[in-house]
Amino acid sequence: FSRRGDVTKNALVRRHEVGWLCGTGCLKVRLGESAVADARFISYSLRQPEIKDWLVRHSVGATMPNLNTGILSAVPVLLPPLREQLGIADLLGGMDDRIILLRETNATLEAIAQALFKSWFVDFDPVRAKLEGRAPEGMDEATAALFPDCLEESELGLVPKGWRVATLADTFDINPTRKLSKGAMASYLDMASLATSGHCVEAPIDREVGSGAKFQNGDTLLARITPCLENGKSAFVDFLAEGEIGWGSTEFLVLRPKAPLPQYLGYLLCRHPAFREYAIQSMSGTSGRQRIQNDVLGRYLLAVPDVEIAVVFADVIGPIQRSIAANHQSAQTLSTLRDTLLPRLISGQLRLPEAQSQLEDALS
């Protein structure tokens, strides 16, 4: 358990984590030797909203909530028969395992997309392979034929022959115009919703439109303020309805590649270390409130391929982006269902066969 601050935070130590160190900011709870409770069931029980409320109400400290062993020892826990505890823990644990697998799959998919982006548009591996008389790896002959077989000098250094070197401002729309009526309700995204890794965000909320960045599907959001930029906060917008305009923090920079560059390339660029470093170096302002300067960022140079290569890259990368979005949606659905089933199962309002049926319906 977190000892101070958000005292509702807790985690179950699993077998492969035995021996890991925990700082002084944590309290450890261990079950007694009697076989009346399952550790996984207890862990789930302690995540219920009413238990979290109880912990906050009984915490001590004038300025920051604090827990101690006495408070934790007094937490009320409802214990059904052990066999039922095990069944509930198995069901909820299986859902958690599936959520973890979906997230790990997404991390792998994004790593593949990032590797393809770097290979084609930064390292120019297909061109270098042809230059050395080798067949480019990971592509068919038709795709390989689209790449030149030599490099030429440019202001960016060596780039594929026939490709043009252009600035970000020439190849991207930076903060493109999006219109929403002030005071209307629209999907809103705050800075906390942007992840430090992965393109997906938590579901936006409906909120009355005020000042802030406006965006639509296909845009990339990049945190423009310190330390959010340094921490890696970025997102690809693919969570809105068709034609819908969303809005969010004034500290979002909105980027959208111009045709024929594929939309997802904007997100991959924002995750590229060299681009992020350039963006960080472009920041100015007082300490702790530094922000990206759009005109400086706009001077970032890119090697721009011809239309055919851009179209093929879109065909390759599009299914990866859509799979990531679908997996994220599945994980969100499972998380919501798990949180809905948890209190009903523990209180006995819902029996395991009914819960299993609801899970099967959600996965079908």
N, C-alpha and C positions, 0 to 999 in steps of 0.2 A: 504494500500500500504506500501511496505517497504520504509522507509524514506531514507536509505543510503545503499550502497553496490549494491546488485542486485535490482535496482529500478523498475524492471519489475514485481517483485513478488507481487501478490495481491490475495485476497480471498473475496468471498461474505459471509457476515454474515447472516446465516439462522435463522429461528424463534427460534429453540431450543438453539441457541448460544447467544441470546439476554442477555446482562448483563455480558458476559464474559469480562475479562480485556485484554487490549492491551497495551504493553509497549510503552515507549517513542520513540522507533524505528519505529513506524508505523504512517501513516497518514490516517485519516478516511474521506471518501467521502459519502455524503448522497444526494439523489435526492431531488429536490424541490417538492413542493406540486402539481404542475400542472401535469395533467394526459397525458403527451406527451411521457413518457419514462417508460420502465419496468426495474427494478433494475437488474433482471437476464440477460436481453438482454445487458444492459450496461456493466455488468461484463464480458460477453463473448466478447463484442466489444473490451474491454480493453486488451484482451489476444491475439489479432491479432498481427502477426509479425511486420506489419508496425507501429502499435501503440507502441509496445515495442521499436522499433528502434527510434521512435520519442521521447520517454521518455529518452532514453540513450543520444540522441543528445542534448536535451534541459536541461539535468540535470546540476547541478553546482558542483564545487569542483575540486581542482587541482589534488588531489591524490585519492579520492574516490567519485563516483557519489552520489549526494544528490538531493532529491526532496523537494519541498515546495508547499504550497497550491496555489501559483501563477502559478507554472508550471502545476499542475494538472488541474487547472481551465481552462487552455488554450488548453487542449487536444482536437483535432478535432474528433468528433463522428458523424457518419452518422446515421440518424434516419428515418427508414421507418415508415409507419403508425403503430399505436400502436397495431392493431390487428395482423399485420404481425410480429411485435416484439414478441408478446406473443407466436405465433406459432413457431417461431425460438427458443425461449427460452424453450418451452415445448419439442421440438424435441431434442435439445442438452442436456437439463436437464435430459430427459429420458435416454439418452446414458450415462451420468455421473452416474445416479442412478444405471444403470446396471453394470457399471465398479466397482462402490463401492461395490455392492452386490457380484460380482465375487471375489473381494479382501477379503471381509469379510468371504466368504465361504472358501477361501484358508487358512485364518488364523485359522478357525475352524478345517479344515481338518488336518492342520499341528499340531494343539494342540492335536488332537486325536492320530496322529502318535507318537508324543512325549510321550503322556501318556501310549501308548502301549509299547513303548521302555522301559520306566522307570519301568512299571509294570512287564514286563517279564525278563529284564536283569539287573535291578538295585535293585528293591525291592523284586523280586522273589515272587510276589503275588500268582501265581498259586500253587507254592510249599507250601507256608505258608498256603494257604487255605486247601490243602490236608492234611497237617500236623495237622490241627485243625479239620479234619473230614468234611470239607465243600467242595462243588463243586466249582471249580474255576469259577469266573464270566466272562461272555462275550466270552465264547468259547464252542464248542461242546465237546461231550464225547471223541471223537477220539483225538482231540487236547489235552484235559486235560490229557489223558492217557500217553502222551509223557513226561510229567513232573514227576520227582521223588516226593516222599511224605516225604522227609526229607532233612535237611541241614547238612553240615559238615564243620568243621573248615578248613581254608586255610590261606595263607599269605594275602589274601584280606579280611579275616573275614569269616563269614558264607556264604557259597555258596551252590547251589543245589548239592546233592550227584551225583557223576558221571561226573559233569561238570569240565572242566579243567581251571585253572587260567593261563593266558598267558599275555605277554607284548603286547603293541601296535605294536612294531616292529615285533613280531612273527605272528600277526594276520592281519596286514595291510601292504600294500606296501606304503612306504613313499617316495614321489617324484619319482614315477616309471618312467622308461625310456620311453620317447616319442620322436620320431624323426621328425623334420621338416627341410627342406633345407633352410639355411640362405639366405635371399634375396627373397624367394618365398612369394607369397601372401597367407595369412591364416587368419582365424577368430581370432580376438584379443579382449581381455577383460582387462579393466583397473580396478584399485582398486575401483574407484567411482561406478562401475557397481555392486559391491557386496552390498547386502542389509544388514542392521543390524537385520532384521527379515525376515523370509520367504526364501525359497530355490531358488527362481527364480531370474534371472538377466535381465537387459535390453539387447536388441539384440546386439551381438558383431559386430564389424566393421572389414572390410578387411584391413589388414595392412601388410607391408613387415616384414618378420620374422627377429627378432633380438634376443637378450638374454632375457630370461624370462621363467616362468613355462610353461610346455607343459601338455596338458590334453585332455581327451576324455570323451564321455558319460559314466556315471557311477562313475566318479571321484567326490570327494568333495574338494572344495577349501576353505582354511582357511587362513585368514589374519595372517601373522606371525610377524607383526611389531606393536609397540605401536603408536598411540592409537587405531588403526583399530581393533586389536584383542579384546581389552577391550570393544570396541563399538559393538562387535558382528558380524563383517563382515564375512559372510560365504555363500557358495552357493553349490548347487548340479548341476552337469553338465548334462543337458538333452536337450540342445538346439542345438547341432551339428548334422550334417547329419551322417548316419551310416558309421562308419569307419573313420570319419573325425577327424583330430587332430587340436586342437586350442592352442593358446598360450596367455600369459598375463603377468601381473606384476611379477617382480622378487621377490616381497614380498608375493606371494601366496605360501602356503604349500599345496601340492597335496596329498590326502589320498585316498586309495582304499582298501576296505576289501578283504581279500583273501577268496576264496571259502572254505566252503559253505556259509559264512556269506553274506547276501544280500547287494547289493551295497548301497542302501538307508540307511542302518544302519550306514554307515560312516558319512552321513550328520546328522542323529539324534544324534550320539555321539558328534559331534562337537557343537551341540546346548545344550548338557547336561551341567548344571551348574557346576557339580563337575569336568568334563573334562576341561571345559573352565578355571576354577580356577587353575587347575593343569598346563594347558598350560601357563597361565599368570605367575604363579610362576616359570616356567622354563625359563623365558626370562632373557637375560643378555645383557650387552652393556652399552654404555654411556646414560645418561639421555636424554629422548626424541627420542632415536634411538634404543631402546631395541628390541630384536627379540627372537622368540622361538628358543631354542637349540634342534635340531632334536634328538640328542642322549638322552637328558633328557626326551623329550616327548615320545620317543620310549620305555621308561621304565614304562609308565603308565600301570596299571594292569586292565585286564578285565576278567570277568567270561564268558567262551566260552561254549555255549550249544552243544549238539550233532547235527549231520547232520539233523535229522528229524525235530527238533524244528527250526533250521535255515531255512529250506526249507518252513515250514509252515508260519513262520514269513514273509518270502519273498512273499508268496502267499497273505497274509493279507495286507501287507504294499504296495505292488506293485500298486494295483488299486488306492490307496490314492495318491501316488506320481504322477501317470499318470493323475488323475483328477486335481491335482494342476497345472500340466504343461499345460493341456488343457484349464483350466480356465484362466491361465495367458496369453496364446496365444489369447484367445477370448478378454480379456481386452485390450491387445496391438492392436488387430485389430480394436476394437471400438475406442480406443484413436486416432489411426491414421486416421480413417474415420472422427471422430469428428473434428480433426484439419484440415482436408482437406475440409470439408463442411463449417466450420465456416466462412472463408473470402468470399467464394462464395455466401453463404446465405445472409450475411450482405451487400455485394455489390449489390445484386440483380441478379448476374450472374446465380444463381440457384434458382429455385422455390421450395417451400416446398413439393409439391407432388413428384417431382423428387428426392429430398433428402430422403423422406420417402421410396421411392422405393429402393434407394441405401442401406439404412439401412436394409430393409427387406432382400435384397440379401445377405448382409454381415452376417445376423443372420441365414440364412437358411442353 
